């Protein structure tokens, strides 16, 4: 991921969070597909647990993105879009 030095700090953080969400989704997909192919029940269970953890990470990161978006709107309203 390339970060533009001229970007606003909030934009950089938003870009990092969005990239992190993409990577967490890739990890979820990987663990879930591996679980479907696992021969042993214990392995399947472990992989599904890891996939669920990734879903939790996605939810947490998404919450932060929504908070940042809300804060940007509040800031924009207070400053009149300056």
QUIVENVEN-V643307 format. One record per backbone hydrogen bond with DSSP energy under -1.0 kcal/mol. NH is the residue of the N-H (numbers start at 1). CO is the residue of the C=O. E is the energy in kcal/mol with one decimal. If there is no record, write none. Layout:
# QUIVENVEN-V643307
nh/co/e
NH/CO/E
NH/CO/E
This chain:
# QUIVENVEN-V643307
nh/co/e
7/4/-1.7
12/8/-2.1
13/9/-2.2
14/10/-2.1
15/11/-2.6
16/12/-2.4
17/13/-2.6
18/14/-2.5
19/15/-2.3
20/16/-2.4
21/17/-2.3
22/18/-2.0
23/19/-2.2
24/20/-2.6
25/21/-2.4
26/22/-2.1
27/23/-2.2
28/24/-2.7
29/25/-2.8
30/26/-2.3
31/27/-2.7
32/28/-2.9
33/29/-2.6
34/30/-2.5
35/31/-2.4
36/32/-1.9
37/33/-1.0
44/40/-2.5
45/41/-2.7
46/42/-2.2
47/43/-2.6
48/44/-2.5
49/45/-2.1
50/46/-2.4
51/47/-2.3
52/48/-2.3
53/49/-2.1
54/50/-2.0
55/51/-1.9
56/52/-2.0
57/53/-2.2
58/54/-2.5
59/55/-2.3
60/56/-2.3
61/57/-2.8
62/58/-2.6
63/59/-2.1
64/60/-1.7
65/61/-2.1
66/62/-2.5
67/63/-2.2
68/64/-2.4
69/65/-2.5
70/66/-2.4
71/67/-2.5
72/68/-2.4
73/69/-1.9
74/70/-2.3
75/71/-2.9
76/72/-2.4
77/73/-2.3
78/74/-2.5
79/75/-2.5
81/76/-1.8
